[in-house]
Amino acid sequence: MRTLTDKLEEFLGKDVTVQGWVNSRRDHGGLIFIDLRDHKGVVQLVVTPENAEAFKLAEGVRDEFVLSVSGVVREREPGLVNPNIPTGKIELVVSALTILNRSEALPVNTHDDGEKSSEEMRLRYRFLDLRRPSMLKMMSDRAKYYSFMRSYMEKHDFIEVTTPILANSSPEGARDFLIPSRLHPGKFYALPQAPQQFKQLLMVGGIPRYYQIAPCFRDEDPRADRLYGDFYQLDLEMAFVDDGEVVRKEMEPLIKSLVTDFAGKRLLSEEIPRIPYLESMERFGVDKPDLRYGMELIDLTEALAGTEFKVFQAECVKAICVKGGASLTRREIDEFTELARKNGAGGLAYILYTEGEAKSPIAKFLTEAEMAAIKEKTGAEEGDAVFFGADKRAKVNKVLGQLRIAFADHFGLKDPEAVVLCWIVDFPFYEWDEKNRKLDFGHNPFSMPKGGLAALEAAKTNEERLALLADQYDMVMNGYEICSGAVRNYNPEIMYKVFNILGFNNEYVEARFGGMLSAFKFGAPPHAGCAFGIERIFMVLKNTENIRDIVAFPKNGAGVDLMMDSPSEVDPIQLEEAHLAIVPEE
């Protein structure tokens, strides 16, 4: 048996057997033509009346029937060659046809041409949606993608180790999925948000370089670039490393190669910049900047310090210059204004440079010198537009950061065939929890604070503690965070101290992380690592904006598996065995 792109033209005049699904059927009276499809391609079958048994079966064949067909390969007539498919020069004259299975009329389209089925129907009948050639190619490419990564890791002496799925609850920043224990009433396992503790314990155990393509589970709301429930990451850790730059340099070649060699895209820069977190927020308004375009935030606070325009009498005044922005219509500006309001702004001030003038509702409130300073500092030219933010610095950065992304989308600045990478470094170790009016961890409590124990002990006030930096780093690809990593805290004394600062005593730390603390007391080496979100990377490499398009069986935007009807109720006996009871909502 041969697949449908096994160079069938090399078997001219010979008998072959092929199997697949009916892609289409055409009855021309004296002849029946069937396009047969498998995971490799399509071949045209010709069924003639001379073969009465096969012809009779072919008359009853319909789309998506499963067939096994034998016959002789021959060249098509010159005028009937189909240059759009690899098998377009040949056809198979059927000698025997077997219907392996029949199909009802399909609820979704299994072709890439024609009307695309709704996402709800595609997810409900995902086993049919996977028949589309583009989806089959996506799954095949994803397998090659995994192989590409594994090959790199093995060549660089990483050892693949799988870690437990039934684990303990861990503070990774999202909600855990909890699993009740039948054998230990009242106690719960947690599905791992990441293999964080286990991979650090592997370092203590003497594994020099660990990796796995790890399943992770987080009960957080889905979005276009984040799956609900479960996802996979390329997880890795390196022993005897106390500098994050070692990890970054080790992994950069893999990501570059995935972009150029695997995906065939181009890197706009071979150099991958290291941008401190605070600098990224000031320049781009986000900690995952898309560097395919400029439009950086420009600080005008000092230039407008003496203004009499009340709107600009704020802690911070910034602007972005949108090249070609003067072409925006009033309605479009209103839409961007609404986006600014959704992110906390009171409105959106702007200046349009068009027809040799600076046109703006706010121009009459600004002096000539202020208008000149704005134009000079923003670099605005004829045809451009400048948009402003004035408020607390954090709010201004947030508003203009989101507008920067929206303007880039509107003006088509995101080249899908180009990739720009950067590392965001020097994240704050602590952050201020405004809701509870107290300090909290900025990110991962297992990260090493820069300066170690001495820096922690020297920081006496909340202001000083908020200035502490974590030896932590994220990689960003085209505006998506694709990796997070850190130099780990492997010193029990430092582990106690970082929690003590937040008001947790040593007993709390031992109760939550006793396994790790115990291990660290027996000669733990310094170590560092990271984890790459491989689905998010693959999404960028495959030019899709919806992460569900690159997964075989995703859940929908509400976290529901429409195909398997999950989540679902369970038998009361199962609840009893797990020592659980459902409490009705009031």
C-alpha positions as CSV (number, residue, x, y, z in Angstrom):
1,M,0.0,0.0,0.0
2,R,1.3,3.5,-0.9
3,T,0.5,7.0,0.4
4,L,-0.7,9.5,-2.2
5,T,2.5,11.4,-2.6
6,D,4.8,8.3,-2.8
7,K,5.9,9.5,-6.3
8,L,3.2,7.4,-7.9
9,E,4.5,8.6,-11.4
10,E,7.4,6.3,-10.8
11,F,5.0,3.3,-10.9
12,L,3.5,4.0,-14.3
13,G,2.0,0.8,-15.8
14,K,2.2,-0.9,-12.4
15,D,-0.4,-2.1,-9.9
16,V,-0.6,-0.2,-6.6
17,T,-3.0,-0.1,-3.7
18,V,-4.0,3.1,-2.0
19,Q,-6.4,3.9,0.9
20,G,-8.0,7.1,2.0
21,W,-11.1,9.3,2.2
22,V,-13.2,10.4,-0.8
23,N,-12.4,14.0,-1.3
24,S,-14.9,14.4,-4.2
25,R,-16.8,12.3,-6.7
26,R,-17.8,13.2,-10.3
27,D,-20.1,11.0,-12.4
28,H,-19.5,11.6,-16.1
29,G,-22.0,8.9,-17.2
30,G,-19.6,6.4,-18.8
31,L,-16.8,7.2,-16.3
32,I,-16.7,7.9,-12.6
33,F,-13.9,10.1,-11.2
34,I,-13.0,10.0,-7.5
35,D,-10.4,12.2,-5.8
36,L,-9.0,10.0,-3.0
37,R,-7.3,11.8,-0.1
38,D,-5.0,10.7,2.7
39,H,-2.6,12.6,5.0
40,K,-0.1,13.0,2.2
41,G,-2.3,14.3,-0.7
42,V,-4.9,13.5,-3.3
43,V,-4.9,11.2,-6.4
44,Q,-7.5,10.9,-9.1
45,L,-9.2,7.5,-9.5
46,V,-10.9,6.5,-12.8
47,V,-13.6,3.8,-12.6
48,T,-14.8,2.4,-15.9
49,P,-17.9,0.4,-16.7
50,E,-15.7,-2.5,-17.9
51,N,-15.1,-3.2,-14.2
52,A,-18.7,-3.8,-13.4
53,E,-18.3,-4.6,-9.7
54,A,-16.1,-1.6,-8.9
55,F,-18.3,0.7,-11.1
56,K,-21.4,-0.3,-9.2
57,L,-19.7,0.4,-5.8
58,A,-18.4,3.7,-7.1
59,E,-21.9,4.8,-8.0
60,G,-22.9,4.6,-4.4
61,V,-19.7,6.3,-3.1
62,R,-20.1,9.7,-1.4
63,D,-17.8,12.3,0.1
64,E,-15.7,11.1,3.1
65,F,-16.4,7.4,2.5
66,V,-13.3,5.4,3.4
67,L,-11.9,3.3,0.4
68,S,-9.2,0.8,-0.4
69,V,-8.5,0.9,-4.1
70,S,-6.1,-1.1,-6.3
71,G,-5.3,-0.3,-9.9
72,V,-2.8,0.6,-12.6
73,V,-1.0,4.0,-12.6
74,R,-1.2,5.8,-16.0
75,E,-0.4,9.3,-17.3
76,R,-3.2,11.7,-17.7
77,E,-4.1,13.1,-21.1
78,P,-2.0,16.3,-21.8
79,G,-5.1,18.6,-21.5
80,L,-6.2,17.0,-18.2
81,V,-3.0,17.5,-16.2
82,N,-3.6,19.3,-12.8
83,P,-0.5,21.3,-12.0
84,N,-1.9,22.2,-8.6
85,I,-1.3,18.8,-6.9
86,P,1.8,16.6,-6.8
87,T,-0.1,13.7,-8.4
88,G,-1.6,15.9,-11.1
89,K,0.2,14.2,-14.0
90,I,-1.1,10.7,-13.3
91,E,-4.3,8.9,-12.4
92,L,-5.2,5.4,-11.1
93,V,-7.4,3.2,-13.3
94,V,-9.3,1.2,-10.7
95,S,-9.3,-2.6,-10.9
96,A,-10.7,-3.3,-7.4
97,L,-12.6,-1.0,-5.0
98,T,-13.5,-1.8,-1.4
99,I,-15.7,0.4,0.8
100,L,-14.0,0.2,4.2
101,N,-16.6,2.5,5.9
102,R,-19.4,4.9,5.0
103,S,-19.9,8.4,6.2
104,E,-22.9,10.5,7.0
105,A,-23.2,14.0,5.7
106,L,-20.6,16.1,7.5
107,P,-21.5,18.8,9.9
108,V,-18.2,20.7,9.2
109,N,-16.1,21.4,6.1
110,T,-13.1,19.1,5.8
111,H,-11.6,21.1,2.9
112,D,-9.5,24.3,3.2
113,D,-11.4,25.9,0.3
114,G,-15.0,27.0,0.5
115,E,-16.8,28.4,3.6
116,K,-15.0,27.8,6.8
117,S,-17.0,26.3,9.6
118,S,-17.6,28.2,12.9
119,E,-15.0,27.7,15.6
120,E,-17.7,26.1,17.8
121,M,-18.6,23.5,15.2
122,R,-14.9,22.9,14.5
123,L,-14.2,22.2,18.1
124,R,-17.3,20.1,18.6
125,Y,-16.3,17.9,15.6
126,R,-12.5,18.4,16.0
127,F,-11.9,14.8,14.8
128,L,-13.4,15.9,11.4
129,D,-11.8,19.3,11.4
130,L,-8.4,17.6,11.7
131,R,-9.0,16.1,8.2
132,R,-8.4,19.5,6.6
133,P,-5.0,19.5,4.9
134,S,-4.0,22.6,6.7
135,M,-4.7,21.0,10.1
136,L,-3.0,17.8,9.1
137,K,0.1,19.8,8.1
138,M,-0.1,21.7,11.4
139,M,0.0,18.5,13.4
140,S,2.9,17.1,11.2
141,D,4.9,20.3,11.5
142,R,4.3,20.3,15.3
143,A,5.8,16.8,15.5
144,K,8.8,18.1,13.6
145,Y,9.0,21.1,15.9
146,Y,9.2,18.8,18.9
147,S,11.9,16.7,17.2
148,F,13.9,19.9,16.4
149,M,13.9,21.0,20.0
150,R,14.8,17.6,21.4
151,S,17.7,17.2,19.0
152,Y,19.1,20.6,20.1
153,M,18.8,19.7,23.8
154,E,20.4,16.3,23.4
155,K,23.3,17.8,21.4
156,H,23.9,20.2,24.3
157,D,24.1,17.4,26.9
158,F,20.7,18.0,28.5
159,I,19.1,14.9,30.1
160,E,15.4,14.4,29.6
161,V,13.6,13.6,32.9
162,T,9.9,13.4,33.4
163,T,8.5,14.8,36.6
164,P,5.3,13.9,38.5
165,I,1.8,15.0,37.4
166,L,0.3,14.4,40.9
167,A,2.2,17.0,42.9
168,N,1.8,19.5,45.7
169,S,0.3,23.0,45.5
170,S,2.9,25.6,44.5
171,P,2.8,29.4,44.3
172,E,3.4,29.9,40.5
173,G,1.0,32.8,40.1
174,A,-2.2,31.1,38.9
175,R,-4.9,28.9,40.5
176,D,-4.1,25.2,41.0
177,F,-6.2,22.3,39.7
178,L,-6.8,20.2,42.9
179,I,-7.1,16.4,43.0
180,P,-8.8,15.0,46.1
181,S,-7.0,12.0,47.6
182,R,-9.1,8.9,48.1
183,L,-6.5,7.3,50.4
184,H,-5.9,10.4,52.5
185,P,-9.3,12.0,53.3
186,G,-9.2,15.8,53.4
187,K,-5.9,16.0,51.5
188,F,-5.3,17.1,47.9
189,Y,-2.8,16.7,45.2
190,A,-2.3,19.6,42.8
191,L,-1.6,19.3,39.1
192,P,1.7,21.1,38.6
193,Q,1.6,24.7,37.2
194,A,5.2,24.0,36.3
195,P,7.8,21.4,37.4
196,Q,9.6,24.2,39.3
197,Q,10.3,22.4,42.6
198,F,11.1,19.0,41.0
199,K,13.6,20.4,38.5
200,Q,15.4,22.2,41.3
201,L,15.5,19.0,43.3
202,L,17.0,17.3,40.2
203,M,19.9,19.8,40.5
204,V,20.4,18.8,44.1
205,G,20.3,15.2,42.9
206,G,23.3,15.7,40.7
207,I,21.6,15.9,37.2
208,P,23.9,18.4,35.5
209,R,21.4,19.6,32.8
210,Y,17.8,18.7,32.8
211,Y,15.0,19.2,30.3
212,Q,11.6,17.9,29.4
213,I,8.6,19.0,27.2
214,A,6.6,19.3,30.3
215,P,2.8,19.4,30.7
216,C,1.6,22.3,32.9
217,F,-1.8,22.9,34.4
218,R,-3.2,26.3,35.3
219,D,-6.8,27.3,36.2
220,E,-6.6,30.8,34.5
221,D,-8.8,32.5,32.0
222,P,-8.0,31.6,28.4
223,R,-7.2,34.2,25.7
224,A,-6.0,34.2,22.1
225,D,-2.4,33.4,23.1
226,R,-3.1,31.2,26.2
227,L,-4.8,27.8,26.3
228,Y,-7.2,27.0,29.2
229,G,-6.2,24.3,31.6
230,D,-3.2,22.4,30.1
231,F,-0.3,23.5,28.0
232,Y,3.3,22.4,27.3
233,Q,6.6,24.1,27.8
234,L,10.3,23.3,27.1
235,D,11.5,23.2,30.7
236,L,15.2,23.2,31.5
237,E,17.6,23.7,34.3
238,M,21.4,23.9,34.5
239,A,23.5,23.1,37.6
240,F,26.5,25.2,38.8
241,V,25.2,28.3,37.1
242,D,24.8,31.5,39.1
243,D,24.4,34.0,36.2
244,G,21.3,34.1,34.0
245,E,23.4,35.2,31.0
246,V,24.8,31.6,30.8
247,V,21.2,30.2,30.3
248,R,20.3,33.0,27.9
249,K,23.4,32.4,25.7
250,E,22.8,28.6,25.8
251,M,19.3,28.8,24.5
252,E,19.5,31.7,22.0
253,P,20.8,29.6,19.2
254,L,17.8,27.2,19.5
255,I,15.2,30.0,19.2
256,K,17.1,31.7,16.3
257,S,17.3,28.4,14.5
258,L,13.6,27.7,15.0
259,V,12.9,31.0,13.4
260,T,15.2,30.7,10.4
261,D,15.8,27.0,9.8
262,F,12.6,25.5,10.9
263,A,10.0,28.2,10.1
264,G,11.9,29.9,7.2
265,K,11.4,33.4,8.6
266,R,13.9,36.2,8.9
267,L,15.4,37.7,12.0
268,L,15.5,41.5,11.8
269,S,18.5,41.4,14.1
270,E,21.0,38.7,15.0
271,E,21.7,40.5,18.2
272,I,19.2,39.9,21.0
273,P,19.1,43.0,23.3
274,R,18.8,42.8,27.0
275,I,16.2,45.4,28.1
276,P,15.7,46.1,31.9
277,Y,12.1,45.8,32.9
278,L,11.7,49.4,34.0
279,E,13.3,50.6,30.7
280,S,10.8,48.5,28.7
281,M,7.9,50.0,30.6
282,E,9.1,53.5,30.0
283,R,9.9,53.0,26.3
284,F,7.1,50.7,25.2
285,G,4.5,50.7,28.0
286,V,4.6,46.9,28.3
287,D,7.1,44.3,29.5
288,K,6.8,42.3,26.3
289,P,7.5,44.8,23.5
290,D,7.1,44.1,19.8
291,L,10.3,45.5,18.3
292,R,9.3,45.0,14.7
293,Y,8.3,48.7,14.7
294,G,9.3,51.8,16.6
295,M,6.7,54.2,17.9
296,E,8.4,54.5,21.3
297,L,6.9,56.5,24.2
298,I,8.5,59.9,24.4
299,D,8.6,61.7,27.8
300,L,7.5,65.3,27.6
301,T,7.1,65.9,31.3
302,E,10.1,68.2,31.6
303,A,9.4,69.9,28.3
304,L,5.9,70.8,29.4
305,A,6.7,71.4,33.1
306,G,5.5,75.1,33.0
307,T,2.3,74.5,30.9
308,E,-0.9,76.2,31.8
309,F,-2.9,73.5,30.1
310,K,-4.5,71.7,33.1
311,V,-4.6,68.3,31.4
312,F,-0.8,68.3,31.1
313,Q,-0.3,69.4,34.7
314,A,0.3,65.8,35.7
315,E,3.0,63.6,37.3
316,C,3.9,62.3,33.8
317,V,3.2,63.5,30.2
318,K,4.2,61.2,27.4
319,A,3.4,60.9,23.7
320,I,3.8,58.6,20.7
321,C,4.3,59.7,17.1
322,V,2.3,57.7,14.6
323,K,3.8,57.9,11.2
324,G,1.0,58.6,8.7
325,G,-1.4,59.1,11.5
326,A,-2.9,62.3,10.1
327,S,-4.9,60.1,7.7
328,L,-7.0,58.8,10.6
329,T,-10.7,59.7,10.4
330,R,-12.6,61.2,13.2
331,R,-14.4,57.9,13.7
332,E,-11.1,56.0,13.9
333,I,-9.7,58.5,16.4
334,D,-12.9,58.0,18.5
335,E,-12.2,54.2,18.5
336,F,-8.6,54.7,19.7
337,T,-10.0,57.1,22.3
338,E,-12.3,54.4,23.6
339,L,-9.4,52.0,23.9
340,A,-7.5,54.6,25.9
341,R,-10.5,55.0,28.2
342,K,-10.8,51.2,28.7
343,N,-7.2,51.3,30.0
344,G,-7.9,54.0,32.5
345,A,-7.4,57.3,30.6
346,G,-9.9,60.1,30.8
347,G,-9.6,60.8,27.1
348,L,-7.1,61.1,24.3
349,A,-5.4,64.3,23.3
350,Y,-3.8,64.5,19.9
351,I,-2.2,66.7,17.2
352,L,-2.5,66.0,13.5
353,Y,0.2,67.5,11.2
354,T,-1.5,68.0,7.9
355,E,-1.7,70.6,5.2
356,G,1.2,72.4,6.7
357,E,-0.6,72.9,10.0
358,A,-0.8,71.4,13.5
359,K,-4.5,70.6,13.8
360,S,-5.8,69.8,17.3
361,P,-8.5,70.5,19.8
362,I,-5.8,71.2,22.3
363,A,-3.6,73.5,20.2
364,K,-5.2,76.7,21.5
365,F,-4.2,75.7,25.1
366,L,-0.5,75.4,24.3
367,T,2.1,78.1,23.6
368,E,4.1,78.3,20.4
369,A,7.1,77.2,22.3
370,E,5.3,74.2,23.7
371,M,4.0,73.2,20.3
372,A,7.5,73.5,18.9
373,A,9.0,71.4,21.7
374,I,6.4,68.7,21.1
375,K,7.2,68.5,17.4
376,E,10.9,68.5,18.0
377,K,10.9,65.8,20.7
378,T,8.5,63.5,18.9
379,G,10.1,64.0,15.5
380,A,6.7,64.6,14.0
381,E,6.5,65.5,10.3
382,E,3.9,66.3,7.7
383,G,1.3,63.5,7.7
384,D,2.0,62.3,11.2
385,A,-0.1,62.3,14.3
386,V,1.0,62.7,18.0
387,F,-1.1,61.2,20.8
388,F,-0.7,62.1,24.4
389,G,-1.0,60.5,27.9
390,A,-1.0,62.6,31.1
391,D,-1.5,61.0,34.5
392,K,0.4,58.9,37.0
393,R,3.4,57.4,35.3
394,A,2.2,53.8,35.5
395,K,-1.1,54.7,34.0
396,V,0.4,56.7,31.1
397,N,2.7,53.9,30.2
398,K,-0.2,51.4,30.2
399,V,-2.5,53.5,28.1
400,L,0.2,54.5,25.5
401,G,1.6,51.0,25.5
402,Q,-1.8,49.5,24.4
403,L,-2.3,52.3,21.9
404,R,1.1,51.6,20.4
405,I,0.0,48.0,19.8
406,A,-3.3,49.1,18.3
407,F,-1.8,51.6,16.0
408,A,0.7,49.0,14.7
409,D,-2.2,46.7,13.9
410,H,-4.1,49.5,12.2
411,F,-1.2,50.6,10.0
412,G,0.0,47.1,9.2
413,L,3.4,47.4,10.9
414,K,3.7,43.8,12.1
415,D,5.5,42.0,9.3
416,P,4.4,38.3,9.7
417,E,7.5,37.0,8.0
418,A,9.9,38.9,10.4
419,V,10.8,38.1,13.9
420,V,12.5,40.2,16.5
421,L,13.7,38.8,19.9
422,C,14.7,40.4,23.1
423,W,15.3,39.6,26.7
424,I,13.6,41.5,29.5
425,V,15.8,41.4,32.6
426,D,16.0,42.9,36.1
427,F,12.4,42.4,37.2
428,P,11.4,43.9,40.6
429,F,11.7,41.2,43.3
430,Y,8.8,42.6,45.2
431,E,5.8,44.6,44.1
432,W,3.1,46.7,45.9
433,D,-0.3,45.0,46.2
434,E,-2.6,48.0,46.0
435,K,-5.7,46.0,46.9
436,N,-4.3,44.6,50.2
437,R,-1.9,47.5,50.8
438,K,1.1,45.4,51.3
439,L,4.2,44.0,49.7
440,D,4.0,40.8,47.6
441,F,6.3,38.8,45.4
442,G,6.7,40.4,42.0
443,H,7.1,37.0,40.3
444,N,8.6,33.8,41.5
445,P,9.7,33.5,45.1
446,F,12.2,30.8,44.1
447,S,14.2,33.4,42.1
448,M,17.5,34.7,43.6
449,P,17.4,38.4,44.6
450,K,20.3,40.3,43.1
451,G,22.8,40.9,45.8
452,G,21.6,37.9,47.8
453,L,21.1,38.0,51.6
454,A,23.1,41.2,52.0
455,A,20.8,43.1,49.7
456,L,17.7,41.8,51.6
457,E,19.1,42.7,55.0
458,A,20.1,46.2,53.8
459,A,16.6,47.0,52.6
460,K,14.8,48.3,55.6
461,T,11.8,50.2,54.2
462,N,9.2,49.3,51.7
463,E,10.6,51.8,49.2
464,E,14.1,50.1,49.5
465,R,12.5,46.6,49.2
466,L,10.6,47.6,46.1
467,A,13.9,48.6,44.5
468,L,15.3,45.1,45.0
469,L,15.8,43.2,41.7
470,A,15.3,39.5,40.9
471,D,17.9,37.7,38.8
472,Q,15.0,36.9,36.5
473,Y,14.5,37.1,32.7
474,D,11.8,36.7,30.0
475,M,12.3,36.3,26.3
476,V,10.0,38.1,24.0
477,M,9.2,37.3,20.4
478,N,7.1,39.8,18.4
479,G,5.3,41.1,21.4
480,Y,4.6,37.7,23.0
481,E,6.3,36.5,26.2
482,I,7.7,33.1,25.1
483,C,10.0,32.3,28.0
484,S,10.5,33.0,31.7
485,G,13.5,32.0,33.8
486,A,15.7,32.9,36.7
487,V,18.8,32.1,38.7
488,R,17.3,30.1,41.6
489,N,17.3,30.7,45.3
490,Y,19.2,27.6,46.6
491,N,20.1,29.0,50.0
492,P,17.8,28.2,52.9
493,E,18.7,31.4,54.8
494,I,17.8,33.5,51.8
495,M,14.6,31.5,51.3
496,Y,13.5,32.2,54.9
497,K,14.4,35.9,54.6
498,V,12.4,36.7,51.4
499,F,9.3,35.3,53.1
500,N,10.1,36.9,56.4
501,I,10.0,40.3,54.7
502,L,6.4,39.7,53.7
503,G,5.5,38.7,57.3
504,F,5.7,34.9,56.9
505,N,7.6,33.1,59.6
506,N,10.1,30.2,59.2
507,E,7.5,27.7,60.2
508,Y,5.2,28.8,57.3
509,V,8.1,28.4,54.8
510,E,8.9,24.9,56.2
511,A,5.3,23.8,56.0
512,R,5.0,25.0,52.3
513,F,8.4,24.2,51.0
514,G,9.9,21.7,53.4
515,G,11.0,19.3,50.7
516,M,13.0,21.9,48.9
517,L,14.4,23.4,52.1
518,S,15.5,20.0,53.4
519,A,17.2,19.3,50.0
520,F,19.0,22.6,50.0
521,K,20.6,21.8,53.4
522,F,22.5,18.9,51.8
523,G,24.9,20.6,49.4
524,A,22.7,22.3,46.7
525,P,24.7,23.7,43.8
526,P,23.9,27.1,42.4
527,H,21.5,26.6,39.4
528,A,19.5,28.5,36.9
529,G,17.0,27.7,34.1
530,C,13.9,28.7,32.2
531,A,10.8,27.4,30.4
532,F,9.7,28.2,26.9
533,G,6.0,28.3,26.0
534,I,6.3,26.1,23.0
535,E,2.7,26.5,21.8
536,R,3.0,30.3,21.9
537,I,6.3,30.1,19.9
538,F,4.7,27.7,17.4
539,M,1.7,30.0,17.0
540,V,4.0,32.9,16.0
541,L,6.1,30.7,13.7
542,K,2.9,29.5,12.0
543,N,1.4,33.0,11.6
544,T,-1.8,32.3,13.5
545,E,-3.3,34.6,16.1
546,N,-5.3,32.0,17.8
547,I,-3.4,29.4,19.8
548,R,-6.3,26.9,19.5
549,D,-5.4,26.6,15.8
550,I,-2.2,24.8,16.6
551,V,-3.5,22.2,19.1
552,A,-5.2,19.0,18.3
553,F,-7.9,19.0,20.9
554,P,-8.2,22.5,22.5
555,K,-11.0,23.7,24.8
556,N,-13.1,26.7,23.8
557,G,-12.8,30.2,25.1
558,A,-14.9,29.2,28.1
559,G,-12.7,26.3,29.0
560,V,-15.1,23.7,27.7
561,D,-14.2,20.7,25.6
562,L,-17.3,20.7,23.3
563,M,-16.3,17.4,21.7
564,M,-16.0,15.4,25.0
565,D,-18.5,17.4,27.0
566,S,-16.0,18.3,29.6
567,P,-16.2,19.4,32.4
568,S,-19.1,17.2,33.4
569,E,-20.9,15.9,36.4
570,V,-19.6,12.7,38.0
571,D,-21.4,9.7,39.6
572,P,-22.2,10.3,43.3
573,I,-20.3,7.2,44.1
574,Q,-17.1,8.8,42.7
575,L,-17.7,11.8,44.9
576,E,-18.2,9.6,48.0
577,E,-14.9,7.7,47.3
578,A,-13.1,11.1,47.0
579,H,-14.7,12.3,50.3
580,L,-16.4,15.2,48.5
581,A,-19.8,16.7,48.5
582,I,-21.3,19.2,46.1
583,V,-22.6,22.3,48.0
584,P,-25.4,24.0,46.0
585,E,-25.0,27.7,45.2
586,E,-27.4,29.9,47.1
